[in-house]
Amino acid sequence: MELAPLLLTPHYPLSECQKIAGRQREQTMSQGIEFNRMMLDMRAMQMDAMAAPKSTSAVPEMAGSSFSDLLGQAVNKVNDTQQASTQLANAFEIGKSGVDLTDVMISSQKASVSFQALTQVRNKLVQAYQDIMQMPV
């Protein structure tokens, strides 16, 4: 408790030190009560979770989809985004009505960000492959 440093300082009278110590005790007790209440709530939630029936629908099933399929779909989505961006830019360049410069720029940035994200995923995959291949057997 922080009562000892307060007692050693000459500018605090004894009654003030006792008041401060009392407030600290009250605060510590209220924190202890709050902690106990929180622990009881957590235990109640844990019991509710353990008593609830396990549902298999919470885990999404990837029937027949492999990692290569998912990666191929991601590459195709990035390609589609880039093609849509190119088409929008071409439509703006020829002066097609209804095509705004802000839409072109947003589309271009979306294509750029998606390509950069795909590149980072590829780099991580290559690094993971290299790490695995360099592991001693």
DOFI-346754 format. One record per atom (N, C-alpha, C, O): x, z, y; atom name; residue number from 1; chain. Coordinates in nm, 2 decimals, decimal comma. Example, Ala and Ser with C-alpha at 12.3 -4.5 7.8 and 13.67 -1.06 7.14 Angstrom:
BEGIN
xx/zz/yy/atom/nr/kette
1,32/0,78/-0,57/N/1/A
1,23/0,78/-0,45/CA/1/A
1,32/0,78/-0,33/C/1/A
1,42/0,85/-0,33/O/1/A
1,28/0,71/-0,22/N/2/A
1,37/0,71/-0,11/CA/2/A
1,29/0,79/0,00/C/2/A
1,34/0,80/0,11/O/2/A
end
This chain:
BEGIN
xx/zz/yy/atom/nr/kette
0,08/0,00/-0,12/N/1/A
0,00/0,00/0,00/CA/1/A
0,09/0,00/0,12/C/1/A
0,20/0,05/0,12/O/1/A
0,04/-0,05/0,23/N/2/A
0,12/-0,06/0,35/CA/2/A
0,11/0,06/0,44/C/2/A
0,14/0,05/0,56/O/2/A
0,08/0,17/0,39/N/3/A
0,07/0,29/0,46/CA/3/A
0,21/0,35/0,50/C/3/A
0,22/0,40/0,61/O/3/A
0,31/0,34/0,42/N/4/A
0,44/0,39/0,44/CA/4/A
0,50/0,33/0,57/C/4/A
0,55/0,41/0,65/O/4/A
0,50/0,20/0,59/N/5/A
0,56/0,15/0,71/CA/5/A
0,49/0,20/0,84/C/5/A
0,55/0,22/0,94/O/5/A
0,36/0,22/0,83/N/6/A
0,28/0,26/0,94/CA/6/A
0,32/0,41/0,97/C/6/A
0,32/0,44/1,09/O/6/A
0,34/0,49/0,87/N/7/A
0,37/0,63/0,90/CA/7/A
0,51/0,65/0,96/C/7/A
0,54/0,74/1,03/O/7/A
0,60/0,55/0,93/N/8/A
0,74/0,56/0,98/CA/8/A
0,75/0,52/1,13/C/8/A
0,84/0,55/1,20/O/8/A
0,65/0,44/1,18/N/9/A
0,65/0,40/1,32/CA/9/A
0,60/0,51/1,41/C/9/A
0,50/0,57/1,38/O/9/A
0,68/0,54/1,51/N/10/A
0,64/0,65/1,60/CA/10/A
0,52/0,63/1,69/C/10/A
0,46/0,72/1,74/O/10/A
0,48/0,50/1,71/N/11/A
0,38/0,48/1,81/CA/11/A
0,24/0,48/1,75/C/11/A
0,14/0,46/1,82/O/11/A
0,22/0,51/1,62/N/12/A
0,09/0,53/1,55/CA/12/A
0,07/0,68/1,53/C/12/A
0,15/0,74/1,46/O/12/A
-0,04/0,73/1,59/N/13/A
-0,07/0,87/1,56/CA/13/A
-0,12/0,88/1,41/C/13/A
-0,17/0,78/1,35/O/13/A
-0,12/1,00/1,36/N/14/A
-0,16/1,02/1,22/CA/14/A
-0,30/0,98/1,20/C/14/A
-0,34/0,93/1,09/O/14/A
-0,39/1,01/1,29/N/15/A
-0,53/0,97/1,27/CA/15/A
-0,55/0,82/1,26/C/15/A
-0,63/0,77/1,19/O/15/A
-0,47/0,75/1,34/N/16/A
-0,48/0,60/1,34/CA/16/A
-0,43/0,55/1,20/C/16/A
-0,49/0,46/1,15/O/16/A
-0,33/0,61/1,15/N/17/A
-0,27/0,57/1,02/CA/17/A
-0,38/0,60/0,91/C/17/A
-0,39/0,52/0,82/O/17/A
-0,45/0,71/0,92/N/18/A
-0,55/0,74/0,82/CA/18/A
-0,67/0,64/0,83/C/18/A
-0,72/0,60/0,73/O/18/A
-0,70/0,60/0,95/N/19/A
-0,81/0,50/0,96/CA/19/A
-0,77/0,37/0,90/C/19/A
-0,85/0,31/0,83/O/19/A
-0,64/0,33/0,93/N/20/A
-0,59/0,20/0,87/CA/20/A
-0,59/0,21/0,72/C/20/A
-0,63/0,12/0,65/O/20/A
-0,54/0,32/0,67/N/21/A
-0,53/0,34/0,52/CA/21/A
-0,67/0,33/0,46/C/21/A
-0,69/0,27/0,36/O/21/A
-0,77/0,40/0,53/N/22/A
-0,91/0,39/0,48/CA/22/A
-0,97/0,25/0,48/C/22/A
-1,03/0,21/0,38/O/22/A
-0,94/0,18/0,58/N/23/A
-0,99/0,04/0,59/CA/23/A
-0,92/-0,05/0,48/C/23/A
-0,99/-0,13/0,42/O/23/A
-0,79/-0,02/0,45/N/24/A
-0,73/-0,10/0,35/CA/24/A
-0,78/-0,06/0,21/C/24/A
-0,80/-0,15/0,13/O/24/A
-0,81/0,07/0,19/N/25/A
-0,88/0,11/0,06/CA/25/A
-1,01/0,04/0,05/C/25/A
-1,04/-0,01/-0,06/O/25/A
-1,09/0,04/0,15/N/26/A
-1,22/-0,02/0,15/CA/26/A
-1,21/-0,17/0,12/C/26/A
-1,29/-0,23/0,04/O/26/A
-1,12/-0,23/0,18/N/27/A
-1,10/-0,38/0,16/CA/27/A
-1,05/-0,41/0,02/C/27/A
-1,10/-0,50/-0,04/O/27/A
-0,96/-0,33/-0,03/N/28/A
-0,91/-0,34/-0,17/CA/28/A
-1,03/-0,32/-0,27/C/28/A
-1,04/-0,39/-0,36/O/28/A
-1,11/-0,22/-0,24/N/29/A
-1,22/-0,19/-0,33/CA/29/A
-1,32/-0,31/-0,33/C/29/A
-1,38/-0,35/-0,43/O/29/A
-1,35/-0,36/-0,21/N/30/A
-1,45/-0,47/-0,20/CA/30/A
-1,39/-0,60/-0,26/C/30/A
-1,47/-0,68/-0,32/O/30/A
-1,26/-0,62/-0,25/N/31/A
-1,20/-0,73/-0,32/CA/31/A
-1,21/-0,71/-0,47/C/31/A
-1,23/-0,81/-0,54/O/31/A
-1,19/-0,59/-0,52/N/32/A
-1,20/-0,56/-0,66/CA/32/A
-1,34/-0,59/-0,71/C/32/A
-1,36/-0,64/-0,82/O/32/A
-1,44/-0,55/-0,63/N/33/A
-1,58/-0,57/-0,67/CA/33/A
-1,61/-0,72/-0,67/C/33/A
-1,67/-0,77/-0,77/O/33/A
-1,56/-0,79/-0,57/N/34/A
-1,58/-0,94/-0,57/CA/34/A
-1,51/-1,00/-0,69/C/34/A
-1,57/-1,09/-0,75/O/34/A
-1,39/-0,96/-0,72/N/35/A
-1,32/-1,01/-0,84/CA/35/A
-1,40/-0,99/-0,97/C/35/A
-1,41/-1,08/-1,05/O/35/A
-1,44/-0,86/-0,98/N/36/A
-1,52/-0,83/-1,10/CA/36/A
-1,65/-0,91/-1,11/C/36/A
-1,68/-0,96/-1,22/O/36/A
-1,72/-0,93/-1,00/N/37/A
-1,84/-1,01/-1,00/CA/37/A
-1,81/-1,15/-1,04/C/37/A
-1,88/-1,22/-1,12/O/37/A
-1,70/-1,21/-0,99/N/38/A
-1,66/-1,34/-1,02/CA/38/A
-1,62/-1,36/-1,17/C/38/A
-1,66/-1,45/-1,23/O/38/A
-1,55/-1,26/-1,22/N/39/A
-1,52/-1,26/-1,36/CA/39/A
-1,64/-1,26/-1,45/C/39/A
-1,65/-1,32/-1,55/O/39/A
-1,74/-1,17/-1,41/N/40/A
-1,86/-1,17/-1,49/CA/40/A
-1,94/-1,30/-1,48/C/40/A
-1,99/-1,35/-1,59/O/40/A
-1,94/-1,36/-1,37/N/41/A
-2,01/-1,49/-1,36/CA/41/A
-1,94/-1,60/-1,44/C/41/A
-2,00/-1,68/-1,51/O/41/A
-1,80/-1,59/-1,44/N/42/A
-1,73/-1,69/-1,52/CA/42/A
-1,75/-1,67/-1,67/C/42/A
-1,77/-1,76/-1,75/O/42/A
-1,76/-1,54/-1,71/N/43/A
-1,79/-1,51/-1,85/CA/43/A
-1,93/-1,56/-1,89/C/43/A
-1,95/-1,61/-2,00/O/43/A
-2,02/-1,54/-1,80/N/44/A
-2,16/-1,58/-1,83/CA/44/A
-2,16/-1,74/-1,84/C/44/A
-2,23/-1,79/-1,93/O/44/A
-2,09/-1,81/-1,76/N/45/A
-2,09/-1,95/-1,77/CA/45/A
-2,02/-2,00/-1,89/C/45/A
-2,06/-2,10/-1,95/O/45/A
-1,92/-1,93/-1,93/N/46/A
-1,85/-1,96/-2,06/CA/46/A
-1,94/-1,94/-2,18/C/46/A
-1,94/-2,03/-2,27/O/46/A
-2,01/-1,83/-2,18/N/47/A
-2,11/-1,81/-2,29/CA/47/A
-2,22/-1,92/-2,29/C/47/A
-2,25/-1,96/-2,40/O/47/A
-2,27/-1,95/-2,17/N/48/A
-2,37/-2,06/-2,17/CA/48/A
-2,31/-2,19/-2,22/C/48/A
-2,38/-2,26/-2,29/O/48/A
-2,19/-2,22/-2,18/N/49/A
-2,13/-2,35/-2,23/CA/49/A
-2,10/-2,35/-2,38/C/49/A
-2,12/-2,45/-2,44/O/49/A
-2,07/-2,23/-2,43/N/50/A
-2,04/-2,22/-2,58/CA/50/A
-2,17/-2,23/-2,65/C/50/A
-2,17/-2,27/-2,77/O/50/A
-2,28/-2,18/-2,60/N/51/A
-2,41/-2,17/-2,67/CA/51/A
-2,48/-2,31/-2,66/C/51/A
-2,56/-2,34/-2,74/O/51/A
-2,44/-2,39/-2,56/N/52/A
-2,51/-2,52/-2,55/CA/52/A
-2,47/-2,61/-2,66/C/52/A
-2,36/-2,61/-2,71/O/52/A
-2,57/-2,69/-2,71/N/53/A
-2,54/-2,78/-2,82/CA/53/A
-2,44/-2,89/-2,77/C/53/A
-2,45/-2,94/-2,66/O/53/A
-2,35/-2,92/-2,86/N/54/A
-2,26/-3,03/-2,83/CA/54/A
-2,33/-3,16/-2,84/C/54/A
-2,39/-3,20/-2,94/O/54/A
-2,32/-3,24/-2,73/N/55/A
-2,37/-3,38/-2,73/CA/55/A
-2,26/-3,48/-2,74/C/55/A
-2,16/-3,47/-2,68/O/55/A
-2,29/-3,58/-2,83/N/56/A
-2,19/-3,68/-2,84/CA/56/A
-2,20/-3,79/-2,74/C/56/A
-2,11/-3,88/-2,73/O/56/A
-2,31/-3,79/-2,66/N/57/A
-2,32/-3,89/-2,56/CA/57/A
-2,23/-3,86/-2,44/C/57/A
-2,22/-3,95/-2,35/O/57/A
-2,18/-3,74/-2,42/N/58/A
-2,09/-3,72/-2,31/CA/58/A
-1,96/-3,79/-2,32/C/58/A
-1,89/-3,82/-2,22/O/58/A
-1,92/-3,83/-2,44/N/59/A
-1,79/-3,90/-2,46/CA/59/A
-1,83/-4,05/-2,47/C/59/A
-1,89/-4,09/-2,56/O/59/A
-1,78/-4,13/-2,37/N/60/A
-1,81/-4,27/-2,38/CA/60/A
-1,73/-4,34/-2,49/C/60/A
-1,61/-4,31/-2,51/O/60/A
-1,80/-4,42/-2,57/N/61/A
-1,73/-4,49/-2,68/CA/61/A
-1,70/-4,63/-2,64/C/61/A
-1,78/-4,70/-2,57/O/61/A
-1,58/-4,67/-2,67/N/62/A
-1,53/-4,80/-2,64/CA/62/A
-1,53/-4,88/-2,77/C/62/A
-1,43/-4,90/-2,84/O/62/A
-1,65/-4,92/-2,81/N/63/A
-1,66/-4,99/-2,94/CA/63/A
-1,59/-5,12/-2,93/C/63/A
-1,63/-5,21/-2,86/O/63/A
-1,48/-5,13/-3,01/N/64/A
-1,41/-5,26/-3,02/CA/64/A
-1,32/-5,29/-2,91/C/64/A
-1,26/-5,40/-2,91/O/64/A
-1,31/-5,21/-2,80/N/65/A
-1,23/-5,25/-2,69/CA/65/A
-1,09/-5,19/-2,71/C/65/A
-1,08/-5,06/-2,72/O/65/A
-0,99/-5,27/-2,70/N/66/A
-0,86/-5,22/-2,72/CA/66/A
-0,79/-5,21/-2,58/C/66/A
-0,85/-5,26/-2,48/O/66/A
-0,67/-5,16/-2,58/N/67/A
-0,60/-5,15/-2,45/CA/67/A
-0,57/-5,29/-2,40/C/67/A
-0,58/-5,32/-2,28/O/67/A
-0,54/-5,39/-2,48/N/68/A
-0,51/-5,52/-2,44/CA/68/A
-0,63/-5,59/-2,38/C/68/A
-0,62/-5,66/-2,28/O/68/A
-0,75/-5,56/-2,44/N/69/A
-0,88/-5,61/-2,38/CA/69/A
-0,90/-5,56/-2,24/C/69/A
-0,94/-5,63/-2,15/O/69/A
-0,88/-5,43/-2,23/N/70/A
-0,90/-5,36/-2,09/CA/70/A
-0,80/-5,42/-1,99/C/70/A
-0,84/-5,44/-1,88/O/70/A
-0,68/-5,43/-2,03/N/71/A
-0,58/-5,49/-1,94/CA/71/A
-0,61/-5,63/-1,90/C/71/A
-0,59/-5,67/-1,79/O/71/A
-0,66/-5,71/-2,00/N/72/A
-0,70/-5,85/-1,97/CA/72/A
-0,81/-5,85/-1,88/C/72/A
-0,82/-5,94/-1,79/O/72/A
-0,91/-5,76/-1,89/N/73/A
-1,02/-5,76/-1,80/CA/73/A
-0,98/-5,72/-1,66/C/73/A
-1,03/-5,78/-1,56/O/73/A
-0,88/-5,63/-1,65/N/74/A
-0,83/-5,59/-1,52/CA/74/A
-0,76/-5,71/-1,45/C/74/A
-0,78/-5,74/-1,33/O/74/A
-0,68/-5,78/-1,53/N/75/A
-0,61/-5,90/-1,47/CA/75/A
-0,71/-6,01/-1,43/C/75/A
-0,70/-6,07/-1,32/O/75/A
-0,82/-6,03/-1,51/N/76/A
-0,92/-6,12/-1,47/CA/76/A
-1,00/-6,08/-1,34/C/76/A
-1,03/-6,17/-1,26/O/76/A
-1,02/-5,95/-1,33/N/77/A
-1,09/-5,91/-1,20/CA/77/A
-1,00/-5,93/-1,08/C/77/A
-1,05/-5,97/-0,98/O/77/A
-0,87/-5,90/-1,09/N/78/A
-0,78/-5,93/-0,98/CA/78/A
-0,78/-6,08/-0,95/C/78/A
-0,78/-6,12/-0,83/O/78/A
-0,77/-6,16/-1,05/N/79/A
-0,77/-6,31/-1,03/CA/79/A
-0,90/-6,35/-0,96/C/79/A
-0,90/-6,43/-0,87/O/79/A
-1,02/-6,30/-1,01/N/80/A
-1,14/-6,33/-0,94/CA/80/A
-1,14/-6,29/-0,79/C/80/A
-1,19/-6,36/-0,71/O/80/A
-1,09/-6,17/-0,77/N/81/A
-1,08/-6,12/-0,63/CA/81/A
-1,00/-6,21/-0,54/C/81/A
-1,03/-6,25/-0,43/O/81/A
-0,89/-6,26/-0,60/N/82/A
-0,80/-6,35/-0,52/CA/82/A
-0,86/-6,48/-0,50/C/82/A
-0,85/-6,54/-0,39/O/82/A
-0,93/-6,53/-0,60/N/83/A
-1,00/-6,66/-0,59/CA/83/A
-1,11/-6,66/-0,48/C/83/A
-1,13/-6,75/-0,40/O/83/A
-1,19/-6,55/-0,48/N/84/A
-1,29/-6,53/-0,39/CA/84/A
-1,24/-6,52/-0,25/C/84/A
-1,29/-6,58/-0,15/O/84/A
-1,12/-6,45/-0,23/N/85/A
-1,06/-6,44/-0,10/CA/85/A
-1,01/-6,58/-0,05/C/85/A
-1,03/-6,61/0,06/O/85/A
-0,95/-6,66/-0,14/N/86/A
-0,91/-6,79/-0,11/CA/86/A
-1,02/-6,88/-0,07/C/86/A
-1,01/-6,96/0,03/O/86/A
-1,13/-6,87/-0,14/N/87/A
-1,25/-6,96/-0,11/CA/87/A
-1,31/-6,92/0,03/C/87/A
-1,35/-7,00/0,11/O/87/A
-1,31/-6,79/0,06/N/88/A
-1,36/-6,74/0,19/CA/88/A
-1,27/-6,79/0,30/C/88/A
-1,32/-6,83/0,41/O/88/A
-1,14/-6,78/0,28/N/89/A
-1,05/-6,82/0,38/CA/89/A
-1,06/-6,97/0,41/C/89/A
-1,06/-7,02/0,52/O/89/A
-1,08/-7,05/0,30/N/90/A
-1,09/-7,20/0,32/CA/90/A
-1,22/-7,23/0,39/C/90/A
-1,23/-7,32/0,47/O/90/A
-1,33/-7,16/0,36/N/91/A
-1,46/-7,18/0,43/CA/91/A
-1,44/-7,15/0,58/C/91/A
-1,50/-7,22/0,66/O/91/A
-1,37/-7,04/0,61/N/92/A
-1,35/-7,01/0,75/CA/92/A
-1,26/-7,12/0,82/C/92/A
-1,29/-7,15/0,94/O/92/A
-1,16/-7,17/0,75/N/93/A
-1,07/-7,27/0,81/CA/93/A
-1,15/-7,40/0,84/C/93/A
-1,12/-7,46/0,94/O/93/A
-1,24/-7,44/0,76/N/94/A
-1,31/-7,56/0,79/CA/94/A
-1,43/-7,54/0,88/C/94/A
-1,50/-7,64/0,92/O/94/A
-1,45/-7,42/0,92/N/95/A
-1,56/-7,39/1,02/CA/95/A
-1,70/-7,37/0,97/C/95/A
-1,79/-7,40/1,04/O/95/A
-1,71/-7,34/0,84/N/96/A
-1,84/-7,32/0,78/CA/96/A
-1,91/-7,20/0,85/C/96/A
-1,85/-7,10/0,88/O/96/A
-2,04/-7,22/0,88/N/97/A
-2,12/-7,12/0,95/CA/97/A
-2,15/-7,00/0,86/C/97/A
-2,16/-7,02/0,74/O/97/A
-2,15/-6,89/0,92/N/98/A
-2,18/-6,77/0,85/CA/98/A
-2,06/-6,70/0,79/C/98/A
-2,07/-6,59/0,73/O/98/A
-1,94/-6,75/0,81/N/99/A
-1,82/-6,69/0,76/CA/99/A
-1,75/-6,63/0,88/C/99/A
-1,71/-6,70/0,98/O/99/A
-1,73/-6,50/0,88/N/100/A
-1,67/-6,43/0,99/CA/100/A
-1,53/-6,39/0,96/C/100/A
-1,49/-6,38/0,84/O/100/A
-1,45/-6,39/1,06/N/101/A
-1,30/-6,36/1,05/CA/101/A
-1,28/-6,22/0,98/C/101/A
-1,19/-6,20/0,90/O/101/A
-1,36/-6,13/1,02/N/102/A
-1,35/-5,99/0,97/CA/102/A
-1,37/-5,99/0,82/C/102/A
-1,31/-5,92/0,74/O/102/A
-1,47/-6,07/0,77/N/103/A
-1,50/-6,08/0,63/CA/103/A
-1,38/-6,14/0,55/C/103/A
-1,34/-6,10/0,44/O/103/A
-1,32/-6,24/0,62/N/104/A
-1,20/-6,31/0,56/CA/104/A
-1,09/-6,21/0,54/C/104/A
-1,02/-6,20/0,44/O/104/A
-1,06/-6,13/0,65/N/105/A
-0,95/-6,04/0,65/CA/105/A
-0,98/-5,93/0,55/C/105/A
-0,88/-5,88/0,48/O/105/A
-1,10/-5,88/0,54/N/106/A
-1,13/-5,77/0,45/CA/106/A
-1,11/-5,82/0,30/C/106/A
-1,06/-5,75/0,22/O/106/A
-1,16/-5,94/0,28/N/107/A
-1,14/-6,00/0,15/CA/107/A
-1,00/-6,02/0,11/C/107/A
-0,96/-6,00/0,00/O/107/A
-0,92/-6,06/0,21/N/108/A
-0,78/-6,08/0,18/CA/108/A
-0,71/-5,95/0,15/C/108/A
-0,62/-5,95/0,07/O/108/A
-0,74/-5,85/0,23/N/109/A
-0,68/-5,72/0,20/CA/109/A
-0,72/-5,66/0,07/C/109/A
-0,64/-5,60/0,00/O/109/A
-0,85/-5,68/0,03/N/110/A
-0,89/-5,63/-0,10/CA/110/A
-0,81/-5,70/-0,21/C/110/A
-0,77/-5,64/-0,31/O/110/A
-0,79/-5,83/-0,20/N/111/A
-0,72/-5,91/-0,30/CA/111/A
-0,57/-5,86/-0,30/C/111/A
-0,51/-5,84/-0,41/O/111/A
-0,51/-5,83/-0,18/N/112/A
-0,38/-5,78/-0,18/CA/112/A
-0,36/-5,65/-0,24/C/112/A
-0,27/-5,62/-0,32/O/112/A
-0,45/-5,56/-0,21/N/113/A
-0,44/-5,42/-0,27/CA/113/A
-0,47/-5,42/-0,42/C/113/A
-0,40/-5,35/-0,49/O/113/A
-0,56/-5,50/-0,46/N/114/A
-0,58/-5,51/-0,61/CA/114/A
-0,46/-5,57/-0,68/C/114/A
-0,43/-5,52/-0,79/O/114/A
-0,40/-5,67/-0,62/N/115/A
-0,28/-5,72/-0,68/CA/115/A
-0,16/-5,62/-0,68/C/115/A
-0,09/-5,61/-0,78/O/115/A
-0,15/-5,55/-0,58/N/116/A
-0,04/-5,45/-0,57/CA/116/A
-0,06/-5,34/-0,67/C/116/A
0,03/-5,29/-0,74/O/116/A
-0,19/-5,30/-0,69/N/117/A
-0,22/-5,20/-0,79/CA/117/A
-0,19/-5,25/-0,93/C/117/A
-0,14/-5,18/-1,01/O/117/A
-0,23/-5,37/-0,96/N/118/A
-0,20/-5,43/-1,09/CA/118/A
-0,05/-5,44/-1,11/C/118/A
0,00/-5,42/-1,22/O/118/A
0,02/-5,47/-1,01/N/119/A
0,17/-5,48/-1,02/CA/119/A
0,23/-5,34/-1,05/C/119/A
0,32/-5,33/-1,14/O/119/A
0,18/-5,24/-0,99/N/120/A
0,23/-5,11/-1,02/CA/120/A
0,19/-5,06/-1,16/C/120/A
0,28/-5,00/-1,23/O/120/A
0,08/-5,10/-1,21/N/121/A
0,04/-5,07/-1,35/CA/121/A
0,13/-5,14/-1,44/C/121/A
0,18/-5,08/-1,54/O/121/A
0,16/-5,27/-1,41/N/122/A
0,25/-5,34/-1,50/CA/122/A
0,39/-5,28/-1,50/C/122/A
0,45/-5,26/-1,60/O/122/A
0,44/-5,24/-1,38/N/123/A
0,57/-5,17/-1,37/CA/123/A
0,58/-5,05/-1,45/C/123/A
0,68/-5,02/-1,52/O/123/A
0,47/-4,97/-1,45/N/124/A
0,47/-4,84/-1,52/CA/124/A
0,46/-4,87/-1,67/C/124/A
0,53/-4,80/-1,75/O/124/A
0,39/-4,97/-1,71/N/125/A
0,39/-5,01/-1,86/CA/125/A
0,52/-5,06/-1,90/C/125/A
0,57/-5,02/-2,01/O/125/A
0,59/-5,14/-1,83/N/126/A
0,72/-5,19/-1,86/CA/126/A
0,82/-5,07/-1,87/C/126/A
0,90/-5,06/-1,96/O/126/A
0,81/-4,98/-1,78/N/127/A
0,90/-4,86/-1,78/CA/127/A
0,87/-4,77/-1,90/C/127/A
0,97/-4,72/-1,96/O/127/A
0,75/-4,75/-1,93/N/128/A
0,71/-4,67/-2,05/CA/128/A
0,76/-4,74/-2,18/C/128/A
0,81/-4,67/-2,27/O/128/A
0,75/-4,87/-2,19/N/129/A
0,80/-4,94/-2,30/CA/129/A
0,95/-4,93/-2,32/C/129/A
1,00/-4,90/-2,42/O/129/A
1,02/-4,94/-2,20/N/130/A
1,17/-4,93/-2,21/CA/130/A
1,21/-4,79/-2,24/C/130/A
1,30/-4,77/-2,32/O/130/A
1,14/-4,69/-2,20/N/131/A
1,17/-4,55/-2,23/CA/131/A
1,15/-4,52/-2,38/C/131/A
1,23/-4,46/-2,44/O/131/A
1,04/-4,58/-2,43/N/132/A
1,01/-4,56/-2,58/CA/132/A
1,12/-4,63/-2,66/C/132/A
1,16/-4,58/-2,76/O/132/A
1,16/-4,75/-2,62/N/133/A
1,26/-4,83/-2,70/CA/133/A
1,40/-4,76/-2,69/C/133/A
1,48/-4,79/-2,78/O/133/A
1,42/-4,69/-2,59/N/134/A
1,55/-4,62/-2,57/CA/134/A
1,56/-4,49/-2,64/C/134/A
1,66/-4,42/-2,64/O/134/A
1,45/-4,44/-2,69/N/135/A
1,45/-4,31/-2,76/CA/135/A
1,52/-4,32/-2,89/C/135/A
1,51/-4,41/-2,97/O/135/A
1,60/-4,21/-2,91/N/136/A
1,67/-4,21/-3,04/CA/136/A
1,57/-4,18/-3,16/C/136/A
1,48/-4,11/-3,14/O/136/A
1,60/-4,24/-3,27/N/137/A
1,51/-4,23/-3,38/CA/137/A
1,55/-4,12/-3,47/C/137/A
1,48/-4,09/-3,57/O/137/A
end
